[in-house]
Amino acid sequence: MKTKASLFILLLVLFHTAHLQAQAPIRKWTFTQPKMGSPFSIVVYSNDSIQVAASIKKAYLLVDSLNSIYSDYDLQSELSVLSQKGESPKVSNALWDILEKSQYAFSKSNGTFDISIGPVVRLWRKARKLKQLPSDSAIRNAQQRVGFKFIKMNPSTHEVKLLRNNMQLDLGGIAKGYIAQKVVDFLAKESLGSSLVDAGGDLAMGQAPPSKKAWSVGVNIPSSEELLPRYLFLQNTAVATSGDMYQYVEMDGKHYSHIVNPKTGLGLTHQRNVTVIAPDGATADWLATACSVLSIKKAIKLCDSFPNTGLLIAEKKGKVILKWQNSYFEKMME
């Protein structure tokens, strides 16, 4: 049995430890690990190093668990198995949620965002590697297996069927933003509300850093590592940039982007960076992809149909042209 003296000493030590921890200065913590084919960075502010270490470890485990569901590179992922089998009597809640969001994105974007684009994407991955354009017949064959209308989803049972043979689902235009947002939401529950997650260029952020009004975000000029002269100042929101600064190939005198138009089966040939601000990472991600395909006029119209969403398009046609829409976005450009 502990004596009163020993209990007093124990309480004194606990109080002293808690007091020191409370007095410890809040500092910035930055972590980076390779995830989903690119660096996955997490920034948090805290004065508790033990809590930060434990929470960041769990955050990266969350990333791994979601990537094991969504990856189209991993043949054992739930998404890949669905593509291989062509059906699932009941997909996981995590896969169902992102499929629902993708279905909504397909409808809102008039088909310019389409996760069934996998067969065409694989053609262009090979084309970029070999620096050889896919044949017209190969593109036509792949296009026959593209279209969200061929994905049948049962909301009551979460059953999913692919109605065409050899369909291949590709969440590349939504998964990173979705996962980044999930990590930010998780960190908020871990009392790490001042956080920023960078999933290979798709950003999701929580509250502003201590003593600051917002996070500052720079945007690249197309085909350059130079930043645009204005920064975005944001918090509790997400930013996604889609462009061809790094992932493109020159073939037959044309510049082909890694981004493919689902309606034509062709890689985009215009040099464009699209940056979208949206309330959550998944929305910012798929909007950036869709607005890369759409004309500028239609891209502005699409983004303007969402509340608290901003759009910045920079095209290189001899000079950089900036276009943005929405008073919310303009305020963020101060």
Helices and strands as residue ranges (DSSP letters): H 4-23, E 27-35, E 38-46, H 49-70, H 78-85, E 87-88, H 93-108, G 115-117, H 118-130, H 136-143, G 148-150, E 151-154, E 159-162, H 175-189, E 195-199, E 202-205, E 215-217, E 232-234, E 237-243, E 248-251, E 254-257, E 272-278, H 281-293, H 296-304, E 310-316, E 320-325, H 327-332
